Amino acid sequence: MPIPAEADKLPEIEKGKILLDSITFQMRRELNSTFGWSLNDIIFNRFVMDNRAYRQYGVYHATRFLLDLYSSQIAKLGSSDRESEFLYKARINSFAIDPRSFMLPSAEGSYKKGFKLLEDYKKSLDNGTGVFNCRSDDLYASFVAVTGENMLGYALGLLQNAQDMPFYTLDNRIYEVQGIVLVLRDFIHTLYMLYPEIRAKNNEENMVSAMSYLTRICDYDPLYITSSFNSGELVLSYLLFAKARLEDIRNSIRM
């Protein structure tokens, strides 16, 4: 996701808008792509265009998780404060619709309403009624979240025992992992560029290494995927290396 030059010098509310956009960038791209949301499409569905559909499910999983983090922790003055009404409605109502659902309301329509609510939140920042307050403990919590069981932990679990999976299952899981990592990479890179206190902990080498491994997963698109050739073990190794570097960054922020 493009980030403005010298983004770390921007006012806090502008940082809040950029960080929110980093969470939703990949999901917006999928919804606006040529075939749209393939997961629940009758023609271009997850059985016909399975790689695309499972990547989209990974994108959805990561987007919803990070939106929850943003709304319930980062965009608040303190843990006891109320969430933004716009963010709360978006995450509880609009983005709670199963992305594979054929039922009404449609997933696409619901997500577009959610994006409208997110835009309303950004307008509330401009007019002074909204809150964004990313503290040092929120930065630490963000790295805890992405390295935890619901993000990288979940992605690692998808590829456990990769050698024993049938190729069609392994294929789908690799692309679901890719969807997760696409969102995670945007979010972490944006945090790093917005908040110089992360860089101040001598994390440049860790960040470069982590982004390199995450990008390899994002770019992974072999002609064939089987349990023995182009296996999930390669992607699994990239995940483990990236997770270790991100944990180093996480630990440096805590100290």
Disulfide bonds with the S-S distance in Angstrom:
none
